[in-house]
Amino acid sequence: MSRNGVWQLQKLIIRYCDLSGSSRDLRNVMNTTLKEFKTNNPQIEFEETLKRGQHPLAIATYKSGVTKTVPLRGRSEEKILKHIQNLRDTTGEKPRKFGNRYIQTTQSIQGLWNPFIEFSDSNTQTK
């Protein structure tokens, strides 16, 4: 995600194992779809780290200094790509809660609306 036209994700480290089964789908993605992702996002610095005996991880570092770690153990290829795109599309900050924007805590003076109420017009006179 960009803030004022500046992309917030600076670096994406992908750590995997070349032998374990939990990294199998990640290795397939790295050889095919991730190369396209890298060429489409030149603003992100990619680093692939081989760590034997470790489960796969994606570590994202943002401009604000925040680091997010997402485990990719046993994820399918589609889920891995969604996680990586989600890391790219976020700012690294915690989500903000905006309070009660639409739900009022006080009752209306007029009462609740009911579509089945029939109003009688006292101003009209019948002759």
C-alpha positions in Angstrom: 0.0 0.0 0.0 1.2 3.5 -0.7 0.9 6.4 1.6 1.2 9.8 -0.3 2.5 7.9 -3.3 5.3 6.1 -1.4 5.1 2.3 -1.0 5.4 1.3 2.6 6.8 -2.2 2.2 10.6 -2.0 1.8 11.9 -5.5 2.1 10.4 -9.0 2.0 12.5 -11.9 3.3 11.3 -15.4 2.4 12.8 -18.1 4.5 12.4 -21.7 3.5 13.9 -25.2 3.6 15.0 -27.1 0.5 14.2 -30.5 1.9 11.1 -30.3 4.1 7.6 -31.0 3.0 6.2 -27.9 4.7 8.1 -25.8 2.2 7.1 -27.8 -0.9 4.4 -25.4 -2.2 6.5 -22.4 -1.4 9.4 -23.8 -3.5 6.9 -24.3 -6.4 5.7 -20.7 -6.1 9.2 -19.3 -5.9 10.0 -20.9 -9.3 6.9 -19.8 -11.1 4.5 -17.1 -9.8 6.9 -15.3 -7.4 9.2 -14.3 -10.3 6.3 -12.5 -11.9 5.5 -10.8 -8.6 9.0 -9.6 -8.3 9.0 -8.0 -11.8 5.7 -6.4 -11.1 6.9 -4.9 -7.8 10.4 -3.4 -8.4 10.0 -1.1 -5.3 10.2 -4.1 -3.0 13.6 -5.6 -2.1 13.3 -9.4 -2.1 15.6 -11.8 -0.3 15.3 -15.6 -0.3 17.0 -17.3 2.6 17.6 -21.0 2.8 17.4 -22.4 6.4 17.4 -26.1 6.7 15.2 -27.7 9.3 13.1 -24.5 9.7 9.5 -24.0 8.6 8.9 -21.4 5.9 8.3 -17.7 6.8 7.7 -14.4 5.1 9.2 -11.5 7.0 8.1 -8.0 5.9 9.9 -4.8 6.9 8.1 -1.5 6.4 9.3 2.1 6.2 8.0 2.8 9.7 10.3 0.2 11.1 7.6 -2.3 11.8 8.3 -6.0 11.0 5.6 -8.5 10.4 6.2 -12.3 10.3 3.8 -14.6 8.6 4.2 -18.4 8.8 3.8 -20.2 5.5 4.0 -23.7 6.8 1.8 -26.1 4.9 0.0 -23.4 2.9 -1.2 -23.9 -0.6 0.2 -21.9 -3.5 -2.8 -19.6 -3.7 -2.7 -18.9 0.1 1.0 -18.1 -0.1 0.4 -15.6 -2.9 -2.5 -14.1 -0.9 -0.3 -13.7 2.2 2.5 -12.0 0.1 0.0 -9.7 -1.6 -1.5 -8.8 1.8 1.9 -7.9 3.2 2.5 -5.7 0.1 -0.9 -4.0 0.4 -0.8 -3.1 4.2 1.1 -0.3 5.9 2.4 -2.3 8.7 0.4 -0.5 11.3 -2.2 -2.0 13.6 -5.8 -1.6 12.3 -7.5 1.4 13.9 -10.9 1.3 15.4 -13.2 4.2 14.6 -15.6 3.8 17.4 -19.4 3.8 17.0 -19.9 5.7 13.8 -23.3 4.5 12.9 -24.7 2.8 16.0 -26.2 5.3 18.4 -26.0 4.6 22.1 -29.0 6.8 23.0 -32.5 6.0 22.0 -34.4 8.4 19.7 -37.1 10.6 21.3 -39.5 9.6 18.5 -39.2 5.9 19.2 -38.4 3.0 16.9 -39.7 3.0 13.4 -42.3 0.5 12.5 -43.6 0.1 8.9 -47.0 -1.2 10.0 -48.0 1.9 11.9 -51.0 3.8 10.4 -51.0 7.5 11.0 -54.2 9.4 11.2 -54.1 12.9 9.9 -55.9 15.2 12.4 -55.6 18.3 10.2 -57.9 17.1 7.5 -61.6 17.6 8.2 -64.2 15.3 6.8 -67.4 16.9 5.7 
